Amino acid sequence: MKYVIVIIAALSSLLLPRAEALSEDVPPVSFRSDIAPILLDRCLACHGAKKAEGGYRVDTYAELLKPGDSGEPPIAKAADQVSELLRRVVCEDEFERMPAESEPLTAEQIELLKNWIAAGANFDGEDPSGLLSLVIPAVQYADPPQVYAQAVPITANVFSPDGTQLVTGGYHELAIWNTADASLVRRIKNVGQRVFALAFSPDGRTLAVGCGEPGRSGEVRLIDFGTGEIKGVVARTNDVVLDLAYRPGADELAIAAADASIRIVNVATLEEIRTIASHADWVTAVAWSDDGTRLASASRDKSAKVYDGASGELIASYTGHGAAVRGVSILAENKQVVSVGTDGKLHRWNIDGAKKVAEVAIGGEGYKLIRNGNRLLVPCSDKRLLNIDLSNNTISQQYTGHSDWVLAVCSQTGATNDGWIASGSMDGEVRLWNTADTTLVRSWIAKP
């Protein structure tokens, strides 16, 4: 008899108390702010679009309401029904309780779920079919450590518009360094866990930061470089943003993400203009033509592609690498493209017909490319930074001295033969070089 009473009591705690109003001192529960983060952190790994254990998904509000293979309603619609979602998270049987093979939800998280369901399980976002990572309000990130125990890899760097400072990514922050003496000038907080792309707007006032936490979230934060204020958050996705590029002559930003998409965003209105879903894997790099009429992309799916800049229509697809492609650039006159990747070669190919016309061995994996006229800078995994002369497809200069993979490179705006370039490597080292003769100006570990 006691056992029956216990079962009845347990079930009654799961029934929707819609006949009785919730106590006025219980604060309203928000799906966006309270429930979606729980689902993202504790449930999505096993119940997403790619892996839906038991046929049940929680990656969107709309999917959350649909029964899994059991046919039981995850969110009960009537007062005399049990919500299967709630039953599974409070169940004491380890073979039934969710999350499986993990710590149970906390008492506070369970209480939030109960109160949300009791209040009607309402959705307070704009699109019920939107991914959890897009529904959740923009995050206020935790402060970075005051002092780093070790350096983080330099996966992105950029000179300030006047060339006197260099920006590198840290852990949930940007570090700004004085190029004259390598001193730390200031730190800009409240960015994603890792920074993979940096680009200044044409007027030099806004810094676009492509960032995120691998496998969990990604976004672009638009930052007022003078004040460090976050002006907007765009292109939020469920994996990291790997590259971005401002379109010449337009208020548009092309954004490459690990969710296999390219997003074009109007940076004046913060509205998404279009999404290009031509690749089958991470989009690792994007680059506009000099006149903004063409857009090129590189991907881990072993291809590089070219699109019409205005419509996003696919123009060419090059698969000659036979390996992941990491960097891409459209050459002058919009007739040819150069691309590099894990095959250790620079490929030069015609947009018309997507046929290779030249090849240069670079000795290691190549990463994002920086082009200035007929000069092409290629960071490589063999610890070198290469300068390719595109007039004859040869390596004209080598910058050596890094002790780890070179992952990022940038040049001072407008620099030709007398400016500086900066390279960043896996071990957190930054090196400033004279472009003309490859001599080292200074180096430091970019670690606050």
Sine and cosine of phi, psi and omega as CSV:
sin_phi,cos_phi,sin_psi,cos_psi,sin_omega,cos_omega
0.00,0.00,-0.68,0.74,0.02,-1.00
-0.87,0.49,-0.61,0.79,-0.02,-1.00
-0.89,0.46,-0.68,0.73,0.02,-1.00
-0.89,0.46,-0.67,0.75,0.00,-1.00
-0.89,0.46,-0.65,0.76,0.01,-1.00
-0.89,0.46,-0.70,0.72,0.00,-1.00
-0.88,0.47,-0.71,0.71,0.00,-1.00
-0.88,0.47,-0.67,0.75,0.00,-1.00
-0.90,0.44,-0.66,0.75,0.00,-1.00
-0.90,0.43,-0.69,0.72,0.00,-1.00
-0.91,0.41,-0.64,0.77,-0.02,-1.00
-0.88,0.48,-0.48,0.88,-0.01,-1.00
-0.95,0.30,-0.24,0.97,-0.02,-1.00
-0.98,-0.18,-0.24,0.97,0.00,-1.00
-0.94,0.35,0.54,-0.84,-0.01,-1.00
-0.95,0.31,0.88,-0.47,0.00,-1.00
-0.99,0.11,0.81,0.59,-0.09,-1.00
-0.96,0.27,-0.34,0.94,-0.01,-1.00
-0.96,0.27,-0.36,0.93,-0.01,-1.00
-0.90,-0.43,0.75,-0.66,0.01,-1.00
-0.93,0.37,0.58,-0.82,0.07,-1.00
-0.92,0.39,0.48,-0.88,0.02,-1.00
-0.85,0.53,0.62,-0.78,-0.05,-1.00
-0.90,0.43,-0.35,0.94,-0.02,-1.00
-1.00,0.03,0.03,1.00,0.09,-1.00
-1.00,0.05,0.90,-0.44,-0.03,-1.00
-0.91,0.41,0.55,-0.84,0.02,-1.00
-0.89,0.47,0.60,-0.80,0.00,-1.00
-0.98,-0.19,0.76,-0.65,-0.02,-1.00
-0.99,-0.17,0.75,-0.66,0.09,-1.00
-0.89,0.46,-0.72,0.70,-0.06,-1.00
-0.87,0.49,-0.75,0.66,-0.15,-0.99
-1.00,-0.02,-0.49,0.87,-0.13,-0.99
-0.95,-0.32,-0.73,0.68,-0.13,-0.99
-1.00,0.07,-0.73,0.68,-0.03,-1.00
-0.83,0.55,-0.67,0.75,0.04,-1.00
-0.88,0.47,-0.57,0.82,0.05,-1.00
-0.91,0.43,-0.72,0.69,0.00,-1.00
-0.89,0.46,-0.65,0.76,-0.01,-1.00
-0.90,0.43,-0.69,0.73,-0.08,-1.00
-0.97,0.23,-0.63,0.78,-0.21,-0.98
-0.93,-0.38,-0.28,0.96,-0.15,-0.99
-0.85,-0.52,-0.51,0.86,-0.18,-0.98
-0.90,0.44,-0.54,0.84,-0.06,-1.00
-0.84,0.55,-0.57,0.82,-0.03,-1.00
-0.96,-0.27,-0.18,0.98,-0.11,-0.99
-0.73,-0.68,0.76,0.65,0.06,-1.00
-0.95,-0.30,-0.16,-0.99,-0.05,-1.00
-0.92,0.38,-0.59,0.81,-0.04,-1.00
-0.99,0.11,-0.51,0.86,0.01,-1.00
-0.71,-0.71,0.96,-0.29,-0.05,-1.00
-0.87,-0.49,1.00,0.09,0.02,-1.00
-0.86,0.51,0.71,-0.71,0.00,-1.00
0.90,0.43,0.30,0.95,0.01,-1.00
0.94,0.34,0.29,0.96,-0.08,-1.00
-0.91,-0.41,0.70,-0.72,-0.02,-1.00
-0.83,-0.56,0.53,-0.85,0.05,-1.00
-0.77,-0.64,0.25,0.97,-0.11,-0.99
-0.95,0.32,-0.27,0.96,0.13,-0.99
-0.64,-0.77,0.30,-0.95,0.06,-1.00
-0.88,0.47,-0.65,0.76,-0.02,-1.00
-0.88,0.47,-0.66,0.75,0.01,-1.00
-0.95,0.33,-0.57,0.82,-0.01,-1.00
-0.83,0.56,-0.55,0.84,-0.06,-1.00
-0.99,0.16,-0.22,0.98,-0.07,-1.00
-1.00,0.05,0.71,-0.70,0.03,-1.00
-0.90,0.44,0.48,-0.88,0.11,-0.99
-1.00,0.06,-0.41,-0.91,-0.05,-1.00
-0.89,0.46,-0.44,0.90,-0.02,-1.00
-0.95,0.33,-0.37,0.93,-0.02,-1.00
0.99,0.15,-0.09,1.00,0.00,-1.00
-0.97,0.24,0.64,-0.77,0.00,-1.00
-0.93,0.37,0.84,-0.55,0.02,-1.00
-0.91,0.43,-0.60,0.80,0.06,-1.00
-0.86,-0.52,0.92,-0.39,-0.06,-1.00
-0.91,0.41,0.60,-0.80,-0.01,-1.00
-0.98,-0.20,-0.23,0.97,-0.03,-1.00
-0.82,-0.58,0.40,-0.92,-0.08,-1.00
-0.92,0.40,-0.38,0.92,-0.04,-1.00
-0.99,-0.16,0.21,0.98,0.03,-1.00
-0.97,-0.25,0.40,-0.92,0.07,-1.00
-0.98,-0.19,0.71,-0.70,0.08,-1.00
-0.99,0.16,0.91,-0.41,-0.06,-1.00
-0.88,0.48,-0.59,0.80,0.02,-1.00
-0.85,0.52,-0.73,0.68,-0.02,-1.00
-0.94,0.35,-0.63,0.78,0.01,-1.00
-0.86,0.50,-0.64,0.77,-0.07,-1.00
-0.96,0.29,-0.51,0.86,-0.03,-1.00
-0.99,0.15,-0.36,0.93,0.02,-1.00
-0.99,-0.17,-0.16,0.99,-0.05,-1.00
-0.87,0.49,0.67,-0.74,0.00,-1.00
-1.00,0.01,-0.22,0.98,0.06,-1.00
-0.97,0.26,0.89,-0.45,-0.10,-0.99
-0.91,0.42,-0.32,0.95,0.02,-1.00
-0.99,0.13,-0.29,0.96,0.01,-1.00
-0.94,-0.33,-0.48,0.87,-0.11,-0.99
-0.91,0.42,0.60,-0.80,0.08,-1.00
-0.89,-0.45,0.55,-0.84,0.00,1.00
-0.93,0.36,0.62,-0.78,-0.03,-1.00
-0.95,0.32,0.61,-0.79,0.06,-1.00
0.79,0.62,0.64,0.77,-0.01,-1.00
-0.46,-0.89,0.17,-0.99,0.05,-1.00
-0.91,0.41,0.62,-0.79,0.03,-1.00
-0.92,0.40,0.28,-0.96,0.10,-1.00
-0.88,0.48,0.46,-0.89,0.04,-1.00
-0.96,0.29,0.29,-0.96,0.03,-1.00
-0.86,0.51,-0.60,0.80,0.00,-1.00
-0.92,0.40,-0.66,0.75,0.01,-1.00
-0.91,0.41,-0.66,0.75,0.03,-1.00
-0.90,0.43,-0.64,0.77,0.02,-1.00
-0.90,0.44,-0.62,0.78,0.05,-1.00
-0.89,0.46,-0.70,0.71,0.04,-1.00
-0.87,0.49,-0.72,0.70,0.01,-1.00
-0.85,0.52,-0.76,0.65,-0.05,-1.00
-0.92,0.40,-0.59,0.81,0.02,-1.00
-0.91,0.41,-0.72,0.69,0.02,-1.00
-0.90,0.43,-0.67,0.74,-0.01,-1.00
-0.88,0.48,-0.52,0.85,-0.02,-1.00
-1.00,0.09,0.00,1.00,0.05,-1.00
0.89,-0.46,0.01,1.00,0.02,-1.00
0.79,0.62,0.73,0.69,-0.09,-1.00
-0.98,0.20,0.41,-0.91,0.05,-1.00
-0.96,-0.28,0.81,-0.58,-0.05,-1.00
-0.92,-0.39,0.40,0.92,0.07,-1.00
-0.98,-0.21,-0.26,-0.97,-0.02,-1.00
-0.99,-0.12,-0.59,0.80,-0.08,-1.00
-0.78,-0.63,0.95,-0.32,0.00,-1.00
-0.87,0.49,-0.34,0.94,0.01,-1.00
-1.00,-0.08,0.06,1.00,0.00,-1.00
-0.96,0.28,0.57,-0.82,0.03,-1.00
-0.87,0.49,0.50,-0.87,0.00,-1.00
-0.81,0.59,-0.67,0.74,-0.05,-1.00
-0.90,0.44,-0.38,0.92,0.01,-1.00
-1.00,-0.04,-0.41,0.91,-0.01,-1.00
-0.97,0.22,-0.62,0.79,-0.03,-1.00
-0.89,0.45,0.72,-0.70,0.02,-1.00
-0.84,0.54,0.47,-0.88,0.01,-1.00
-0.79,0.62,0.71,-0.71,-0.13,-0.99
-0.98,0.21,0.62,-0.78,0.26,-0.97
-0.99,-0.11,0.97,-0.26,-0.14,-0.99
-0.96,0.27,0.42,-0.91,0.06,-1.00
-0.91,0.41,0.44,-0.90,0.03,-1.00
-0.91,0.42,0.57,-0.82,0.07,-1.00
-0.95,0.32,0.24,-0.97,0.06,-1.00
-0.90,0.43,0.56,-0.83,0.05,-1.00
-0.90,0.43,-0.66,0.75,0.02,-1.00
-0.76,-0.64,0.76,-0.65,-0.04,-1.00
-0.99,0.13,0.69,-0.73,0.09,-1.00
-0.95,0.30,-0.54,0.84,0.06,-1.00
-0.48,-0.88,0.33,-0.94,-0.03,-1.00
-0.97,0.25,0.42,-0.91,0.11,-0.99
-0.98,-0.22,0.47,-0.88,0.02,-1.00
-0.85,0.52,0.61,-0.79,0.05,-1.00
-1.00,0.02,1.00,-0.06,-0.01,-1.00
-1.00,-0.08,-0.10,0.99,0.06,-1.00
-0.35,-0.94,0.61,-0.79,0.11,-0.99
-0.47,-0.88,0.38,-0.92,0.01,-1.00
-0.36,-0.93,0.63,-0.78,0.11,-0.99
-0.97,0.23,0.56,-0.83,0.15,-0.99
-0.90,0.44,0.36,-0.93,-0.06,-1.00
-0.82,0.57,-0.53,0.85,0.01,-1.00
-1.00,0.02,-0.02,1.00,0.08,-1.00
0.98,0.20,0.04,1.00,-0.07,-1.00
-1.00,0.00,-0.19,0.98,-0.03,-1.00
-0.73,-0.68,0.41,-0.91,0.05,-1.00
-0.81,-0.58,0.75,-0.67,0.00,-1.00
-0.98,-0.22,0.76,-0.65,0.12,-0.99
-0.78,-0.63,0.34,-0.94,0.02,-1.00
-1.00,0.01,0.56,-0.83,0.08,-1.00
-0.83,-0.56,-0.52,-0.85,0.04,-1.00
-0.99,-0.15,0.96,-0.27,-0.08,-1.00
0.87,0.50,0.52,0.86,0.01,-1.00
-0.28,-0.96,0.19,-0.98,0.19,-0.98
-0.92,-0.40,0.64,-0.77,0.07,-1.00
-0.93,-0.36,0.75,-0.66,-0.02,-1.00
-0.93,-0.37,0.84,-0.55,-0.11,-0.99
-0.91,-0.41,0.58,-0.82,0.10,-1.00
-0.98,0.19,0.85,-0.52,-0.05,-1.00
-0.95,0.31,-0.29,0.96,-0.03,-1.00
-0.96,0.27,-0.55,0.83,-0.05,-1.00
-0.64,-0.77,0.15,0.99,0.03,-1.00
0.90,0.43,0.35,0.94,0.04,-1.00
-0.99,0.16,0.48,-0.88,0.02,-1.00
-0.99,0.17,0.89,-0.46,-0.06,-1.00
-0.99,0.12,-0.76,0.65,-0.01,-1.00
-0.24,-0.97,0.12,-0.99,0.01,-1.00
-0.75,-0.66,0.70,-0.72,0.05,-1.00
-0.95,-0.33,0.88,-0.48,-0.07,-1.00
-1.00,-0.03,-0.05,-1.00,0.13,-0.99
0.92,0.40,0.73,0.68,0.17,-0.99
-0.84,-0.54,0.14,-0.99,-0.05,-1.00
-0.86,0.51,0.21,-0.98,-0.08,-1.00
-0.82,0.57,-0.73,0.69,0.01,-1.00
-0.82,-0.58,0.57,-0.82,0.00,-1.00
-0.95,-0.31,0.83,-0.56,-0.06,-1.00
-0.91,-0.42,-0.22,0.98,-0.04,-1.00
-0.43,-0.90,0.62,-0.78,0.01,-1.00
-0.65,-0.76,0.68,-0.74,0.05,-1.00
-0.40,-0.92,0.70,-0.71,0.08,-1.00
-1.00,0.04,0.58,-0.82,0.10,-0.99
-0.91,0.41,0.35,-0.94,-0.02,-1.00
-0.82,0.58,-0.53,0.85,0.00,-1.00
-1.00,0.09,-0.06,1.00,0.07,-1.00
0.98,0.22,0.08,1.00,-0.07,-1.00
-1.00,-0.03,-0.50,0.87,-0.08,-1.00
-0.93,-0.38,0.73,-0.68,0.07,-1.00
-0.96,-0.30,0.87,-0.50,0.06,-1.00
-1.00,0.02,0.77,-0.63,-0.08,-1.00
-0.86,-0.51,0.93,-0.38,0.09,-1.00
-1.00,0.01,0.85,-0.52,-0.16,-0.99
-0.50,-0.87,-0.06,-1.00,0.07,-1.00
0.45,-0.89,-0.05,-1.00,0.06,-1.00
-0.90,-0.43,0.89,-0.46,-0.12,-0.99
-0.78,0.63,0.77,-0.64,0.04,-1.00
0.97,0.23,0.02,1.00,-0.08,-1.00
-0.78,-0.62,-0.74,0.67,-0.09,-1.00
-0.34,-0.94,0.37,-0.93,0.07,-1.00
-0.38,-0.93,0.34,-0.94,-0.03,-1.00
-0.12,-0.99,0.16,-0.99,0.16,-0.99
-0.89,-0.47,0.81,-0.58,0.07,-1.00
-0.97,-0.25,0.79,-0.61,0.04,-1.00
-0.99,-0.12,0.89,-0.45,-0.17,-0.99
-0.89,-0.46,0.75,-0.67,0.17,-0.99
-0.94,0.35,0.93,-0.36,-0.14,-0.99
-0.92,0.40,-0.50,0.87,0.00,-1.00
-0.93,0.36,-0.64,0.76,-0.09,-1.00
-0.96,-0.27,-0.32,0.95,-0.08,-1.00
0.99,0.14,0.09,1.00,-0.03,-1.00
-0.96,0.27,0.65,-0.76,0.08,-1.00
-0.98,0.21,0.91,-0.41,-0.04,-1.00
-1.00,0.03,-0.40,0.91,-0.01,-1.00
-0.05,-1.00,0.39,-0.92,0.06,-1.00
-0.81,-0.59,0.86,-0.51,-0.06,-1.00
-0.77,-0.64,0.19,-0.98,0.08,-1.00
0.81,0.59,0.69,0.73,0.03,-1.00
-0.94,0.34,0.72,-0.70,-0.08,-1.00
-0.55,-0.83,0.03,-1.00,-0.06,-1.00
-0.99,-0.10,0.22,0.97,0.13,-0.99
-0.45,-0.89,0.13,-0.99,-0.20,-0.98
-0.93,0.38,0.46,-0.89,0.18,-0.98
-1.00,0.04,0.81,-0.59,-0.13,-0.99
-0.97,-0.23,-0.39,0.92,0.01,-1.00
-0.33,-0.94,0.30,-0.95,0.07,-1.00
-0.38,-0.92,0.39,-0.92,-0.02,-1.00
-0.41,-0.91,0.74,-0.67,0.09,-1.00
-0.96,0.26,0.68,-0.74,0.03,-1.00
-0.99,0.16,0.81,-0.58,0.03,-1.00
-0.86,0.51,0.76,-0.65,0.07,-1.00
0.98,0.20,0.20,0.98,-0.01,-1.00
-0.52,-0.85,0.41,-0.91,0.05,-1.00
-1.00,0.10,0.82,0.57,-0.08,-1.00
-0.78,-0.63,0.53,-0.85,0.01,-1.00
-0.78,-0.63,0.81,-0.59,0.10,-0.99
-1.00,-0.05,0.72,-0.69,-0.13,-0.99
-0.78,-0.63,0.82,-0.57,0.00,-1.00
-0.97,-0.25,0.72,-0.69,-0.08,-1.00
-0.74,-0.67,0.33,-0.94,0.01,-1.00
-0.97,0.25,-0.02,1.00,0.09,-1.00
-1.00,0.02,0.24,0.97,0.05,-1.00
0.97,0.24,0.28,0.96,-0.04,-1.00
-0.91,-0.41,0.37,-0.93,0.21,-0.98
-0.86,-0.51,0.79,-0.61,0.03,-1.00
-0.92,-0.40,0.67,-0.75,0.09,-1.00
-0.94,-0.33,0.87,-0.50,-0.10,-1.00
-0.87,-0.50,0.69,-0.72,0.14,-0.99
-0.99,0.17,0.92,-0.40,-0.10,-1.00
-0.98,0.21,-0.20,0.98,0.06,-1.00
-0.99,0.16,-0.65,0.76,-0.03,-1.00
-0.98,-0.22,-0.21,0.98,-0.06,-1.00
0.92,0.40,0.32,0.95,0.02,-1.00
-1.00,-0.05,0.59,-0.81,0.06,-1.00
-0.99,0.15,0.84,-0.54,-0.05,-1.00
-0.99,0.15,-0.73,0.69,0.02,-1.00
-0.34,-0.94,0.32,-0.95,0.13,-0.99
-0.86,-0.51,0.75,-0.66,0.04,-1.00
-0.96,-0.26,0.86,-0.50,-0.05,-1.00
-0.87,-0.49,0.85,0.52,-0.07,-1.00
-1.00,-0.06,-0.40,0.92,-0.04,-1.00
-1.00,-0.01,0.36,-0.93,-0.02,-1.00
-0.96,-0.29,0.06,1.00,-0.02,-1.00
-0.43,-0.90,-0.12,-0.99,-0.03,-1.00
-0.69,0.72,0.70,-0.72,0.22,-0.98
-1.00,-0.08,0.93,-0.37,-0.18,-0.98
-1.00,-0.04,-0.37,0.93,-0.04,-1.00
-0.39,-0.92,0.50,-0.87,0.12,-0.99
-0.70,-0.72,0.49,-0.87,0.02,-1.00
-0.43,-0.90,0.72,-0.69,0.07,-1.00
-1.00,0.04,0.44,-0.90,0.20,-0.98
-0.93,0.35,0.26,-0.96,-0.05,-1.00
-0.87,0.50,-0.50,0.87,-0.01,-1.00
-0.99,-0.15,0.02,1.00,0.05,-1.00
0.97,0.23,0.15,0.99,-0.04,-1.00
-1.00,0.01,-0.22,0.98,0.00,-1.00
-0.75,-0.66,0.50,-0.87,0.07,-1.00
-0.77,-0.63,0.73,-0.69,0.04,-1.00
-0.91,-0.42,0.46,-0.89,0.01,-1.00
-0.64,-0.77,0.42,-0.91,0.07,-1.00
-0.82,-0.58,0.49,-0.87,-0.09,-1.00
-0.55,-0.84,0.40,-0.92,0.10,-0.99
-0.95,0.33,-0.14,0.99,0.03,-1.00
-0.99,0.16,0.19,0.98,0.08,-1.00
0.98,0.21,0.34,0.94,0.01,-1.00
-0.76,-0.65,0.38,-0.92,0.19,-0.98
-0.82,-0.58,0.60,-0.80,-0.11,-0.99
-0.72,-0.69,0.35,-0.94,0.06,-1.00
-0.78,-0.62,0.68,-0.73,-0.04,-1.00
-0.81,-0.59,0.38,-0.93,0.18,-0.98
-0.93,0.36,0.79,-0.62,-0.10,-1.00
-0.91,0.42,-0.48,0.88,-0.05,-1.00
-1.00,0.07,-0.63,0.77,-0.11,-0.99
-0.97,-0.26,-0.36,0.93,-0.09,-1.00
0.99,0.14,0.07,1.00,-0.02,-1.00
-0.92,0.40,0.69,-0.72,0.00,-1.00
-0.94,0.34,0.77,-0.64,0.00,-1.00
-0.96,-0.29,-0.67,0.75,-0.06,-1.00
-0.50,-0.87,0.51,-0.86,0.05,-1.00
-0.70,-0.72,0.86,-0.51,-0.06,-1.00
-0.94,-0.33,0.80,-0.60,-0.04,-1.00
-0.86,-0.52,0.36,0.93,-0.10,-1.00
-0.95,0.32,-0.31,0.95,-0.01,-1.00
-0.93,0.38,-0.62,0.78,-0.07,-1.00
0.92,0.39,0.29,0.96,-0.03,-1.00
-0.40,-0.92,0.14,-0.99,0.00,-1.00
-0.84,0.54,0.66,-0.75,0.02,-1.00
-0.96,-0.27,0.76,-0.65,-0.12,-0.99
-0.93,-0.36,-0.41,0.91,-0.06,-1.00
-0.58,-0.81,0.48,-0.88,-0.07,-1.00
-0.45,-0.90,0.50,-0.86,0.07,-1.00
-0.44,-0.90,0.66,-0.75,0.07,-1.00
-1.00,-0.03,0.79,-0.61,-0.03,-1.00
-0.98,0.18,0.22,-0.97,0.01,-1.00
-0.84,0.55,0.50,-0.86,-0.01,-1.00
0.97,0.24,-0.03,1.00,0.13,-0.99
0.87,0.50,0.51,0.86,0.00,-1.00
-0.96,-0.29,-0.40,0.92,-0.06,-1.00
-0.71,-0.70,0.35,-0.94,0.01,-1.00
-0.75,-0.66,0.55,-0.83,0.18,-0.98
-0.90,-0.44,0.60,-0.80,0.00,-1.00
-0.55,-0.84,0.47,-0.88,0.02,-1.00
-0.71,-0.70,0.31,-0.95,0.01,-1.00
-0.20,-0.98,-0.45,-0.89,-0.11,-0.99
-0.98,0.18,-0.05,1.00,0.05,-1.00
-0.99,0.12,-0.04,1.00,0.06,-1.00
0.96,0.29,0.45,0.89,-0.03,-1.00
-0.67,-0.74,0.54,-0.84,0.19,-0.98
-1.00,-0.05,0.82,-0.57,0.04,-1.00
-0.96,-0.28,0.72,-0.70,0.11,-0.99
-0.90,-0.44,0.82,-0.58,-0.11,-0.99
-0.61,-0.79,0.44,-0.90,0.01,-1.00
-0.99,0.16,0.68,-0.74,0.09,-1.00
-0.91,0.41,-0.68,0.73,0.04,-1.00
-0.95,0.31,0.95,-0.31,0.00,-1.00
1.00,-0.02,-0.20,0.98,0.02,-1.00
0.78,0.63,0.75,0.67,-0.01,-1.00
-0.94,-0.33,0.67,-0.75,0.00,-1.00
-0.95,0.32,0.68,-0.74,0.02,-1.00
-0.89,-0.46,-0.29,0.96,0.02,-1.00
-0.34,-0.94,0.34,-0.94,-0.03,-1.00
-0.54,-0.84,0.66,-0.75,0.02,-1.00
-0.76,-0.65,0.83,-0.56,0.06,-1.00
-0.96,0.29,0.78,-0.63,-0.05,-1.00
-0.92,-0.40,-0.02,1.00,0.16,-0.99
1.00,0.09,-0.10,1.00,0.00,-1.00
-0.12,-0.99,-0.03,-1.00,0.07,-1.00
-0.89,0.45,0.68,-0.73,0.06,-1.00
-0.98,-0.21,0.49,-0.87,-0.04,-1.00
-0.85,-0.52,-0.37,-0.93,-0.12,-0.99
-0.82,0.57,0.67,-0.74,-0.10,-1.00
-0.99,-0.15,0.55,-0.83,0.15,-0.99
-0.85,-0.53,0.85,-0.53,-0.02,-1.00
-0.90,-0.44,0.67,-0.75,0.11,-0.99
-0.68,-0.73,0.98,-0.17,-0.07,-1.00
0.90,0.43,-0.85,-0.53,0.00,-1.00
-0.99,-0.11,0.21,0.98,0.03,-1.00
-0.95,-0.30,0.73,-0.68,-0.04,-1.00
-0.78,-0.63,0.86,-0.51,0.02,-1.00
-1.00,-0.07,0.77,-0.64,-0.06,-1.00
-0.80,-0.60,0.95,-0.32,0.12,-0.99
-0.97,0.25,0.66,-0.75,-0.12,-0.99
-0.77,-0.64,0.44,-0.90,0.01,-1.00
-0.96,0.27,-0.16,0.99,0.03,-1.00
-1.00,0.01,0.36,0.93,0.11,-0.99
0.96,0.27,0.29,0.96,0.02,-1.00
-0.88,-0.47,0.42,-0.91,0.20,-0.98
-0.92,-0.40,0.81,-0.58,-0.08,-1.00
-0.94,-0.33,0.56,-0.83,0.14,-0.99
-0.92,-0.40,0.90,-0.44,-0.01,-1.00
-0.99,-0.13,0.79,-0.62,0.11,-0.99
-1.00,0.05,0.95,-0.32,-0.08,-1.00
-0.97,0.25,-0.18,0.98,0.04,-1.00
-0.95,0.30,-0.41,0.91,0.02,-1.00
-0.69,-0.72,0.13,0.99,0.05,-1.00
0.84,0.54,0.76,0.65,0.03,-1.00
-0.74,-0.67,0.36,-0.93,0.10,-1.00
-0.99,0.17,0.92,-0.39,-0.06,-1.00
-1.00,-0.06,-0.45,0.89,-0.01,-1.00
-0.56,-0.83,0.51,-0.86,0.10,-1.00
-0.77,-0.64,0.76,-0.65,0.05,-1.00
-0.96,-0.26,0.94,-0.35,-0.10,-1.00
-0.88,-0.48,0.41,-0.91,0.01,-1.00
0.67,-0.74,-0.35,0.94,0.09,-1.00
-0.90,0.43,0.52,-0.85,0.01,-1.00
-0.96,-0.28,0.15,0.99,0.04,-1.00
-0.50,-0.86,0.08,-1.00,-0.01,-1.00
-0.79,0.61,0.71,-0.71,0.12,-0.99
-1.00,0.00,0.88,-0.48,-0.14,-0.99
-0.95,-0.30,-0.40,0.92,-0.13,-0.99
-0.58,-0.82,0.47,-0.88,0.05,-1.00
-0.49,-0.87,0.53,-0.85,0.11,-0.99
-0.54,-0.84,0.33,-0.94,0.02,-1.00
-0.79,-0.62,0.46,-0.89,0.06,-1.00
-0.89,0.45,0.65,-0.76,-0.07,-1.00
-0.83,0.56,0.80,-0.60,0.04,-1.00
0.98,0.20,0.02,1.00,-0.03,-1.00
-0.93,0.38,0.67,-0.74,0.06,-1.00
-0.86,-0.52,-1.00,-0.05,-0.04,-1.00
-0.99,-0.16,-0.19,0.98,-0.10,-0.99
-0.86,-0.52,0.18,0.98,0.00,-1.00
-1.00,-0.09,-0.04,-1.00,0.06,-1.00
-0.97,-0.24,0.43,-0.90,0.22,-0.98
-0.82,-0.57,0.41,-0.91,0.01,-1.00
-0.81,-0.59,0.73,-0.68,0.05,-1.00
-0.88,-0.48,0.51,-0.86,0.01,-1.00
-0.76,-0.65,0.58,-0.81,-0.10,-0.99
-0.83,-0.56,0.11,-0.99,-0.06,-1.00
-0.85,0.52,-0.56,0.83,-0.05,-1.00
-1.00,0.08,0.15,0.99,0.06,-1.00
1.00,0.05,0.14,0.99,-0.01,-1.00
-1.00,0.09,0.64,-0.77,0.13,-0.99
-0.92,-0.39,0.68,-0.73,0.06,-1.00
-0.78,-0.63,0.75,-0.66,0.12,-0.99
-0.98,-0.19,0.71,-0.70,-0.07,-1.00
-0.79,-0.61,0.50,-0.87,0.24,-0.97
-0.98,0.21,0.81,-0.59,-0.05,-1.00
-0.91,0.42,-0.61,0.79,-0.13,-0.99
-0.91,0.42,-0.71,0.70,-0.15,-0.99
-0.84,-0.55,0.14,0.99,0.04,-1.00
0.91,0.41,0.25,0.97,0.03,-1.00
-0.97,0.25,0.54,-0.84,-0.01,-1.00
-0.98,0.18,0.78,-0.62,0.05,-1.00
-1.00,0.10,-0.79,0.61,0.07,-1.00
-0.21,-0.98,0.30,-0.95,0.05,-1.00
-0.60,-0.80,0.41,-0.91,0.05,-1.00
-0.32,-0.95,0.31,-0.95,0.12,-0.99
-1.00,0.01,0.87,-0.50,-0.10,-0.99
-0.98,0.17,0.94,0.35,-0.06,-1.00
-0.77,-0.64,0.94,-0.35,0.02,-1.00
-0.85,0.53,0.00,0.00,0.00,0.00
